[in-house]
């Protein structure tokens, strides 16, 4: 029997490895679509489709997919998200705000339109609706997502914020207030037109904060939209800040109808226990078991990219805080394995180890080039990495919250205290006292290098 991770997340915050477009398309292919000689026996390539509960590797009914990867409102190719069983899966769709912030826009006409006005903030705002970006994004989210992150104009893209990574952004000339005003305009568009082009996704209202009071200004501008959930980005997604924002939402009665809160760009395993603690506490306060916290990162896919190909290593969780990190090991090229002169089993703990050897990761056996693995192998390694991140998330939660697997001797004392404080925080009268202690504890727990900006 393959591992179905969906049920294991029932009482835990859910980690979502973001799905890349190439993987989503490749995972629909059969063995026959590959010409390589070195295919493993008794293994169907389409089993890397983890959204299919019948996969012989592993499955998980949760995922995050960004519309920013696409240049059209429809997915034209076979795709595991497009073709999934929607009764058994939940996809959170990101809106492409990150791509706007970095300037990496996929649609050529939209990019040309936004480039035309990038040096004039007022003209950019006046012509924003005509760019087509917003309409295409909502169409895509309507069709393919169950929950959709609203189209926020990310504050960190503003040139006035002295951001160093947004030189190519078409919205960098907009002021902080203009970015907020345009984000509100997008919210109104989502509220008015969602459900027009498809089943219609439930909406997650984004909060942003980059300091200097911007979080309060943003919140006051967006808080009264009646959507199904929230997404916490930029500083609102930091560990301590996210917990404070959750309490603020609770006190302002903004969680009463909330189904889901998503924390953007965070990786396990430490974040897993933090957000599980918050979810447990808020479920009690709200009296609802269907309140869910999710969080995501693209690290499993980023480990397989232009910088090289690496395997994620499952952490050996102990009371030592340094053990609570997902490390990686570079995939070493070896012509002997490519030519099957020697045989080596799959070296990492993963469902893949039942079906493939390390030899199967090499795409050809006669070429003397420096790189022997190919897209087929990369997809297998991404599958392994996703599984490793999922297991690290679930295993970490088991150590604290499971009735049968609990073992607090393998958890740093600081982490146990953080979880205890969070579970008390939403109802305890000593709010300020708990906040001071949490801030001190989490300030010494740096956000993982696996976390990315959003």
JOJO-V751918 format. One record per residue. RES is the residue in one small letter. SS is DSSP state (H for helix, E for strand, - for the rest). D_LAST is the distance of its C-alpha to the last C-alpha in Angstrom with 2 decimals. Layout:
RES:SS:D_LAST  RES:SS:D_LAST
This chain:
x:-:37.36  x:-:33.73  x:E:31.10  x:E:29.50  x:-:26.46  x:-:25.84  x:H:28.53  x:H:27.51  x:H:24.30  x:-:26.46  x:-:26.36  x:-:23.10  x:-:19.41  x:E:18.31  x:E:16.13  x:E:14.89  x:E:14.71  x:E:13.01  x:E:16.00  x:-:16.56  x:H:18.96  x:H:21.57  x:H:21.83  x:H:22.16  x:H:25.01  x:H:26.67  x:-:26.87  x:-:29.26  x:-:31.74  x:-:35.02  x:H:36.68  x:H:38.90  x:H:36.12  x:-:35.99  x:-:38.86  x:-:38.30  x:-:41.31  x:-:39.71  x:-:38.46  x:-:38.76  x:-:41.49  x:-:41.05  x:-:37.32  x:-:35.73  x:H:32.59  x:H:31.28  x:H:31.07  x:H:27.61  x:-:26.60  x:-:25.33  x:-:25.07  x:-:28.86  x:-:30.47  x:-:33.47  x:-:31.77  x:-:34.03  x:-:31.17  x:E:28.80  x:E:26.97  x:-:24.17  x:-:23.81  x:E:20.06  x:E:17.28  x:E:13.96  x:E:14.39  x:E:12.45  x:H:14.74  x:H:13.02  x:H:15.16  x:-:18.26  x:-:20.41  x:-:22.58  x:-:22.52  x:-:24.48  x:-:24.16  x:-:27.43  x:-:27.82  x:-:28.41  x:-:25.18  x:-:24.80  x:-:22.43  x:-:24.71  x:-:27.82  x:-:26.91  x:-:29.01  x:-:27.05  x:-:29.38  x:-:28.22  x:-:24.50  x:E:21.33  x:E:18.43  x:E:15.14  x:E:14.17  x:E:10.75  x:-:11.53  x:-:10.36  x:H:8.30  x:H:6.23  x:H:9.89  x:H:11.08  x:H:8.98  x:H:10.36  x:-:13.60  x:-:13.84  x:-:15.52  x:-:17.89  x:-:20.56  x:H:23.00  x:H:24.53  x:H:21.34  x:H:20.19  x:H:23.71  x:H:23.75  x:H:20.59  x:H:21.86  x:H:25.11  x:-:23.79  x:-:21.02  x:-:23.41  x:-:24.42  x:H:21.99  x:H:24.68  x:H:25.55  x:H:21.99  x:H:21.80  x:H:25.35  x:-:24.77  x:H:21.28  x:H:22.86  x:H:25.12  x:H:22.45  x:-:22.37  x:H:18.62  x:H:18.35  x:H:21.53  x:H:20.79  x:H:17.42  x:H:19.21  x:H:22.13  x:H:20.15  x:H:18.45  x:H:21.92  x:H:23.54  x:H:21.46  x:-:19.20  x:-:20.51  x:E:17.52  x:E:15.21  x:E:11.88  x:-:12.94  x:-:12.23  x:-:10.34  x:-:10.80  x:-:7.78  x:H:9.74  x:H:8.55  x:H:10.23  x:-:13.50  x:H:16.16  x:H:17.55  x:H:14.68  x:-:16.15  x:-:13.02  x:-:14.50  x:-:12.19  x:-:12.47  x:-:16.25  x:-:16.23  x:-:14.16  x:-:16.67  x:-:15.29  x:-:15.29  x:-:18.71  x:-:17.76  x:-:18.11  x:H:15.89  x:H:18.46  x:H:18.61  x:H:14.91  x:H:15.53  x:H:18.82  x:H:17.58  x:H:14.96  x:H:18.03  x:H:20.03  x:H:17.71  x:H:18.09  x:H:21.81  x:H:21.83  x:H:20.18  x:H:22.64  x:H:25.57  x:H:25.13  x:-:23.43  x:-:25.97  x:-:27.69  x:-:27.06  x:-:26.92  x:-:26.97  x:-:24.18  x:-:20.97  x:E:20.45  x:E:17.69  x:E:14.76  x:E:14.24  x:E:10.77  x:E:10.92  x:-:9.22  x:-:10.75  x:-:11.02  x:-:14.61  x:-:18.01  x:-:18.29  x:H:15.42  x:H:14.41  x:H:18.02  x:H:18.36  x:H:15.45  x:H:16.76  x:H:20.29  x:H:19.50  x:H:17.95  x:-:19.58  x:-:22.73  x:-:21.50  x:-:23.12  x:-:20.72  x:-:20.69  x:E:17.63  x:E:14.36  x:E:10.66  x:E:9.05  x:-:5.59  x:H:5.38  x:H:9.02  x:H:10.20  x:H:8.73  x:-:10.77  x:H:14.03  x:H:16.48  x:H:14.54  x:H:13.60  x:H:17.32  x:H:18.46  x:H:16.50  x:H:18.05  x:H:21.41  x:H:20.98  x:H:20.29  x:H:23.30  x:H:25.53  x:-:24.75  x:-:25.74  x:-:22.48  x:-:22.45  x:-:25.99  x:-:25.15  x:-:21.69  x:-:21.72  x:E:18.24  x:E:15.22  x:E:12.07  x:E:9.69  x:-:6.33  x:-:6.38  x:-:9.67  x:-:12.97  x:-:16.61  x:-:19.21  x:H:18.81  x:H:15.95  x:H:18.37  x:H:21.11  x:H:19.13  x:H:17.82  x:H:21.18  x:H:22.96  x:H:21.07  x:H:21.75  x:H:25.39  x:H:25.92  x:H:24.49  x:H:26.49  x:H:29.55  x:H:28.95  x:H:28.19  x:-:30.94  x:-:28.95  x:-:28.25  x:-:26.03  x:-:23.14  x:E:20.35  x:E:17.12  x:E:14.90  x:E:11.95  x:E:10.69  x:E:10.06  x:-:11.42  x:H:13.63  x:H:16.90  x:H:16.72  x:H:15.44  x:-:18.55  x:E:20.56  x:E:19.85  x:-:21.23  x:-:21.11  x:E:23.51  x:E:23.97  x:E:23.66  x:E:24.52  x:E:22.52  x:E:25.05  x:-:25.48  x:-:25.45  x:-:28.85  x:-:27.82  x:-:30.16  x:-:30.53  x:-:29.21  x:H:25.55  x:H:25.20  x:H:26.06  x:-:22.94  x:-:20.88  x:-:20.61  x:E:22.22  x:E:23.04  x:E:26.23  x:E:26.66  x:-:28.66  x:-:31.86  x:-:33.82  x:-:37.45  x:H:40.06  x:H:42.35  x:H:40.01  x:H:39.40  x:-:43.19  x:-:43.78  x:-:46.09  x:-:44.63  x:-:42.79  x:-:39.90  x:E:38.45  x:-:34.73  x:-:33.83  x:-:30.96  x:-:30.92  x:-:29.75  x:H:31.49  x:H:31.77  x:H:34.37  x:H:36.84  x:-:36.82  x:-:36.09  x:E:37.11  x:H:35.35  x:H:37.77  x:H:36.22  x:H:33.00  x:-:35.00  x:-:35.43  x:-:38.83  x:-:41.80  x:-:43.58  x:-:41.09  x:-:40.99  x:-:37.53  x:-:35.03  x:-:32.67  x:-:34.21  x:-:31.43  x:-:30.04  x:H:27.64  x:H:29.67  x:H:29.20  x:H:25.50  x:H:24.97  x:H:27.13  x:H:25.20  x:H:21.84  x:H:23.73  x:H:24.95  x:H:21.55  x:H:20.13  x:H:23.28  x:H:23.06  x:H:19.60  x:H:20.93  x:H:24.14  x:H:22.61  x:H:20.76  x:H:23.99  x:H:26.32  x:H:24.58  x:H:24.92  x:H:28.49  x:H:29.52  x:H:28.93  x:H:29.21  x:-:31.52  x:-:35.17  x:-:36.40  x:-:34.03  x:-:33.28  x:-:33.83  x:H:32.52  x:H:34.27  x:H:31.41  x:-:28.77  x:-:28.31  x:H:29.99  x:H:27.04  x:H:24.88  x:H:27.76  x:H:27.98  x:H:24.29  x:H:24.70  x:H:27.97  x:H:26.66  x:H:23.80  x:H:26.41  x:H:28.58  x:H:26.06  x:-:25.91  x:-:29.70  x:-:31.05  x:-:32.81  x:-:31.81  x:H:28.24  x:H:28.17  x:H:29.79  x:H:27.33  x:H:24.35  x:H:25.97  x:H:26.57  x:H:23.12  x:H:21.54  x:H:24.05  x:H:23.52  x:H:19.74  x:H:19.68  x:-:21.73  x:-:19.51  x:-:16.73  x:-:13.41  x:-:14.23  x:-:13.97  x:-:12.80  x:-:9.37  x:-:6.55  x:-:3.81  x:-:0.00
